[in-house]
Amino acid sequence: MSSSSSSSVTSNVFDTGKYTTVLRSVEPETFNSKCSLSVFPPKPLLIASPSEGGEFPLVLLLHGYLLYNSYYSQLIQHIASHGFIVIAPQLYTVAGPDATSEIKSTAAITNWLSEGLHDFLPVHVQPDLSKLGLAGHSRGGKAAFALALGIAANSSLKFSALIGIDPVDGMDKGKQTPPQVLTYVPHSFDLNMAVLVIGSGLGEVKKNPLFPACAPKGVNHRDFYNECRGPASYFVAKDYGHLDMLNDETKGIRGKTTYCLCKNGKSREPMRRFVGGIMVAFLKAYLGGDSSDLMAIRDGHETTPVELQKVDFLV
């Protein structure tokens, strides 16, 4: 378990929040843990939460294709520092094109929250299960939308907010990976919850002519947003890429590939601060009832760490 805080705490959603954060890794039940009274999760989890006592909303964050949840530790601690419990599962380490199993795993983790999560949080930190958000990056964004739509699985708890971080539904239009989420019918997503779609301006640009873009046209953020109904928010960061919200350093062989496969911005810190901040503003609006930050960003009254290529709202 580790803690982090910042000496320059401000109320700006793009900066570190007022809470000191605790980061904890939780593994599924093993032989050595069978004598424990705790109910262990169905998948490994990385949990970021405030260390101070209180009742806090929850957010599940699903990782991108073949990425590790640890690559998002800086992002989830940013969100947690603003008063949220953020749970990032490791849905798989090896996977084929079909995302059905990770959608079902996310449903199982969601169902576990009410019976098991409290044993793995700091003392006096309580989850408010009536305020639950679901987020996902890349293929994890596809899985998040799928679960919210009841494709392949359903959860016992109700989500109130959905976030797609540069979501991707396959290789190209007509080359979607199963289960298909996009229908190409405008405003067809029957979600009954608020939606935030975040796009990267460089995600649909090829870094290498031998490989497809990381967020190809026809199956990316633009297409997901086109199928949303209000209330929905849409922000596209101009000069940043598909993986620029990850940690500054992603180690190991997979970590090295995150610098090579996708067209990237000059550094990750501005995009990560933007993604973390816009998520906080959106979650405050739709889980906390305070839309002041989201409206200030929409109206250009709050300076963002990145230049925005597009901003759009559906009411």
Disulfide bonds with the S-S distance in Angstrom:
Cys214-Cys262 1.89
